[in-house]
Amino acid sequence: MKTLALITLLTLTSFAQTTAFTYQGKLTDAGNPANGNYDLQFKLFDALAAGTQIGSTNSTTNVAVSSGVFTVSLDFGAAAFPGANRWLEISVRPAGSVNPYTVLAPRQPITSTPYAIQTLKAASADALSSACVACVQDAQINAVAGSKVTGMLPVASIPAGSANYIQNGTTAQAASNFNISGNGTAGGTFSGNVVNATTQFNLGGNRLLSASGAGSVFLGMGTGNTGAFNTFVGASVGVSNTIWSTELICREQYRAFDYNRNGKLIFWIRYR
């Protein structure tokens, strides 16, 4: 009867090599070291007994056995060793025999050495080291969380045609509404189809045009902005207006009047 007395595992795997590893074992025949040639089969399982076979069966024929020792090369692929426990089932028969293989029990646990195959997968992680120069291409990047992006982005890297942000250009950007709080400054000429100011328009930091909620219109540098149903045109006019009335007041004098006159159309004109 043939039994498997001793197993020693060796792995000769590196990034430049394949997923194959060298397996060395010792075969005994009736308690004595076997000699001669044998056909061997190797199956990988996920359990010591029963379980599921992992990968394909490795068959090697006419293997030389000397003083019980044999050496073979096995390859179950990198996917066979994800880190979970694995056991090797070995079957044997004399070389050239047509008889069924004899399964040697128990299955042999795969120790950590063949798991060096896993480091083949780590080769892709090396591309993310500080030594990486142009080793990660656009096709390898699916998505990046916005919270992970810091610093300035090159203008050429910003995709055009998006309605999610304002883009600089010589033509109007379609379907791109925006709402910004706070203060801002724009250099050059600012153009727009319709400008809707909430309270007033300023020129040089001074109020130039404003309209009160009660229907008054104020046009001029430093004009007032209170009162109802009045129209004030001129510098500093309407500053002290508090009386509700209907008047058109045009004034060219740098002094605010103190009141208006109900029901009258009044012009202040200064002749030079």
C-alpha positions as CSV (number, residue, x, y, z in Angstrom):
1,M,0.0,0.0,0.0
2,K,1.3,3.4,-0.9
3,T,1.0,6.3,1.6
4,L,2.1,9.8,1.7
5,A,4.5,10.1,4.7
6,L,6.0,13.6,4.4
7,I,5.3,16.7,2.5
8,T,7.6,19.6,2.1
9,L,6.4,22.6,0.1
10,L,8.6,24.9,-1.9
11,T,7.5,27.9,-3.9
12,L,9.7,29.6,-6.5
13,T,7.4,32.4,-7.5
14,S,8.2,36.0,-8.3
15,F,6.6,38.9,-10.2
16,A,8.5,37.9,-13.3
17,Q,7.3,34.3,-13.1
18,T,3.9,32.5,-13.5
19,T,1.5,31.2,-10.8
20,A,3.2,27.8,-10.9
21,F,5.0,26.5,-7.8
22,T,7.3,23.6,-7.1
23,Y,5.9,20.9,-4.9
24,Q,8.2,18.2,-3.2
25,G,6.9,15.2,-1.4
26,K,7.9,11.8,-0.1
27,L,6.1,8.6,-1.2
28,T,6.3,5.3,0.7
29,D,5.4,1.9,-0.5
30,A,4.4,-0.6,2.2
31,G,6.3,1.5,4.7
32,N,9.4,1.8,2.6
33,P,10.6,4.7,0.5
34,A,9.3,4.2,-3.0
35,N,11.5,4.0,-6.1
36,G,10.6,4.1,-9.7
37,N,8.2,6.1,-11.9
38,Y,4.6,7.0,-11.0
39,D,1.7,8.9,-12.4
40,L,0.4,11.5,-10.0
41,Q,-2.8,13.6,-9.8
42,F,-3.2,16.8,-7.7
43,K,-6.5,18.4,-6.8
44,L,-7.0,21.5,-4.7
45,F,-9.9,21.7,-2.2
46,D,-11.3,24.3,0.2
47,A,-11.8,21.7,3.1
48,L,-9.9,18.8,4.7
49,A,-12.7,16.5,3.7
50,A,-15.5,16.8,1.1
51,G,-15.6,20.5,0.2
52,T,-15.3,22.0,-3.3
53,Q,-12.5,21.5,-5.7
54,I,-10.7,24.7,-6.6
55,G,-9.3,25.1,-10.1
56,S,-8.5,22.2,-12.4
57,T,-6.8,18.8,-11.7
58,N,-3.0,18.8,-12.3
59,S,-1.9,15.5,-13.7
60,T,1.8,14.6,-14.1
61,T,2.8,11.3,-15.6
62,N,6.0,9.2,-15.4
63,V,7.3,11.1,-12.3
64,A,10.6,9.8,-11.1
65,V,10.6,8.9,-7.4
66,S,14.0,8.2,-5.8
67,S,14.2,7.1,-2.1
68,G,10.6,8.2,-1.8
69,V,11.3,11.8,-2.9
70,F,9.5,13.3,-5.9
71,T,9.3,16.9,-7.2
72,V,6.6,18.3,-9.5
73,S,5.4,21.7,-10.7
74,L,1.8,22.6,-10.0
75,D,-0.3,25.5,-11.2
76,F,-3.9,26.2,-10.0
77,G,-3.9,29.9,-11.0
78,A,-3.7,33.0,-8.9
79,A,-7.5,33.0,-8.2
80,A,-7.1,29.7,-6.3
81,F,-5.3,31.4,-3.5
82,P,-7.3,34.4,-2.2
83,G,-6.1,33.9,1.4
84,A,-8.6,31.2,2.4
85,N,-7.4,27.7,3.6
86,R,-6.6,25.2,1.0
87,W,-5.8,21.4,1.0
88,L,-4.1,19.3,-1.6
89,E,-5.4,15.8,-2.5
90,I,-2.9,13.5,-4.1
91,S,-3.6,10.4,-6.1
92,V,-1.0,7.9,-7.4
93,R,-0.5,4.8,-9.6
94,P,2.4,3.1,-11.3
95,A,3.5,4.9,-14.4
96,G,1.7,3.7,-17.5
97,S,-0.9,1.8,-15.5
98,V,-4.5,1.8,-16.7
99,N,-5.8,1.0,-13.2
100,P,-7.6,3.8,-11.2
101,Y,-5.5,6.2,-9.1
102,T,-5.2,5.5,-5.4
103,V,-6.2,8.5,-3.4
104,L,-3.7,9.2,-0.6
105,A,-5.3,10.4,2.7
106,P,-5.5,12.7,4.4
107,R,-5.4,15.8,2.2
108,Q,-2.3,17.9,2.8
109,P,-2.8,21.5,4.0
110,I,-1.2,24.2,1.8
111,T,1.1,26.2,3.9
112,S,1.9,29.9,3.5
113,T,4.7,29.4,0.9
114,P,2.5,28.9,-2.2
115,Y,0.5,32.0,-1.1
116,A,3.4,34.0,-2.3
117,I,1.4,33.8,-5.6
118,Q,-0.9,36.4,-4.0
119,T,2.0,38.9,-4.3
120,L,1.5,38.8,-8.1
121,K,-1.7,40.7,-7.5
122,A,0.2,43.3,-5.4
123,A,2.2,44.2,-8.5
124,S,-0.6,46.4,-9.6
125,A,-0.5,48.2,-6.2
126,D,3.1,49.1,-6.9
127,A,1.8,51.4,-9.6
128,L,0.4,53.6,-6.8
129,S,3.7,54.1,-5.0
130,S,5.7,57.4,-5.0
131,A,7.8,55.9,-7.8
132,C,4.7,55.9,-10.1
133,V,5.2,58.2,-13.1
134,A,2.4,58.1,-15.6
135,C,1.7,54.5,-14.6
136,V,-2.0,55.0,-13.9
137,Q,-3.9,56.0,-17.1
138,D,-7.4,57.5,-17.5
139,A,-8.8,54.1,-18.5
140,Q,-7.8,52.7,-15.2
141,I,-9.7,55.3,-13.1
142,N,-13.5,54.8,-12.8
143,A,-14.4,57.6,-10.3
144,V,-12.8,59.8,-7.6
145,A,-14.7,61.1,-4.6
146,G,-14.9,64.9,-4.6
147,S,-13.9,65.0,-0.9
148,K,-10.5,63.4,-2.0
149,V,-9.7,66.2,-4.4
150,T,-7.6,69.1,-3.1
151,G,-5.6,71.9,-4.6
152,M,-6.1,73.6,-8.0
153,L,-7.3,71.7,-11.0
154,P,-5.8,72.6,-14.4
155,V,-8.3,74.4,-16.6
156,A,-7.7,71.8,-19.4
157,S,-8.9,69.1,-16.9
158,I,-12.3,70.6,-16.3
159,P,-14.9,69.0,-18.7
160,A,-16.7,71.5,-20.8
161,G,-20.5,71.6,-21.3
162,S,-21.6,70.9,-17.8
163,A,-24.5,72.7,-16.2
164,N,-23.2,72.0,-12.7
165,Y,-20.7,74.9,-12.6
166,I,-20.0,78.3,-14.3
167,Q,-17.4,78.1,-17.1
168,N,-15.4,80.9,-18.7
169,G,-16.0,81.3,-22.4
170,T,-16.7,83.8,-25.2
171,T,-20.3,82.5,-25.7
172,A,-23.2,82.0,-23.4
173,Q,-23.4,78.8,-21.4
174,A,-26.7,77.1,-22.0
175,A,-29.0,75.9,-19.2
176,S,-26.7,77.1,-16.4
177,N,-28.5,79.0,-13.7
178,F,-26.5,79.9,-10.6
179,N,-27.2,81.4,-7.2
180,I,-24.3,82.9,-5.2
181,S,-24.3,84.6,-1.8
182,G,-21.8,87.0,-0.5
183,N,-19.9,89.9,-2.2
184,G,-18.0,89.6,-5.5
185,T,-16.0,91.7,-7.9
186,A,-15.9,91.4,-11.7
187,G,-13.4,93.2,-13.8
188,G,-14.1,94.5,-17.3
189,T,-17.6,95.0,-18.8
190,F,-20.5,93.1,-17.2
191,S,-23.3,92.3,-19.7
192,G,-26.6,90.7,-19.1
193,N,-30.0,90.5,-20.7
194,V,-32.1,91.3,-17.6
195,V,-30.5,92.5,-14.4
196,N,-32.9,92.2,-11.4
197,A,-31.5,94.1,-8.4
198,T,-33.2,93.5,-5.0
199,T,-32.7,97.0,-3.6
200,Q,-30.6,99.4,-5.7
201,F,-27.9,100.0,-8.2
202,N,-24.6,101.7,-7.2
203,L,-22.0,103.6,-9.2
204,G,-18.6,104.2,-7.6
205,G,-19.9,103.0,-4.3
206,N,-22.8,105.5,-4.2
207,R,-26.5,104.7,-4.7
208,L,-27.6,105.8,-8.2
209,L,-30.9,104.1,-8.8
210,S,-33.3,102.7,-6.3
211,A,-37.0,102.1,-5.8
212,S,-38.8,101.9,-2.5
213,G,-41.4,99.1,-1.9
214,A,-44.1,101.8,-1.7
215,G,-43.7,102.9,-5.3
216,S,-41.1,105.7,-5.2
217,V,-38.3,105.9,-7.7
218,F,-35.0,107.6,-6.9
219,L,-32.5,108.5,-9.6
220,G,-29.3,110.4,-8.8
221,M,-26.1,110.1,-6.8
222,G,-26.9,109.8,-3.1
223,T,-30.7,110.1,-3.5
224,G,-33.1,109.0,-0.7
225,N,-35.0,105.8,-0.7
226,T,-38.1,106.3,1.4
227,G,-41.6,107.6,0.8
228,A,-44.4,106.5,-1.4
229,F,-45.4,107.2,-5.0
230,N,-42.7,109.9,-5.7
231,T,-40.1,110.2,-8.4
232,F,-36.9,112.0,-7.5
233,V,-34.3,112.9,-10.0
234,G,-31.0,114.6,-9.1
235,A,-28.1,114.5,-6.7
236,S,-29.1,113.8,-3.1
237,V,-32.8,114.5,-3.6
238,G,-35.4,112.7,-1.5
239,V,-33.1,112.1,1.4
240,S,-35.5,113.6,3.9
241,N,-38.7,112.6,2.2
242,T,-41.3,111.1,4.6
243,I,-44.7,112.3,3.3
244,W,-46.8,110.1,1.1
245,S,-47.7,112.1,-2.1
246,T,-47.5,111.9,-5.8
247,E,-44.8,114.3,-7.2
248,L,-42.1,114.4,-9.7
249,I,-39.2,116.3,-8.2
250,C,-36.1,117.2,-10.3
251,R,-33.3,119.0,-8.6
252,E,-29.8,120.0,-9.3
253,Q,-28.6,121.1,-5.9
254,Y,-26.4,119.3,-3.4
255,R,-28.8,119.6,-0.5
256,A,-31.7,117.3,0.4
257,F,-35.1,118.9,0.8
258,D,-37.0,118.4,4.0
259,Y,-40.5,117.6,2.7
260,N,-42.6,117.3,-0.5
261,R,-45.8,118.9,-1.5
262,N,-48.9,116.8,-1.9
263,G,-50.6,116.8,-5.3
264,K,-48.2,119.1,-7.1
265,L,-45.7,118.7,-9.9
266,I,-42.5,120.5,-8.7
267,F,-39.2,121.2,-10.6
268,W,-36.2,122.7,-9.0
269,I,-34.0,124.1,-11.8
270,R,-30.8,126.0,-11.1
271,Y,-29.8,128.4,-13.8
272,R,-26.1,129.1,-14.4
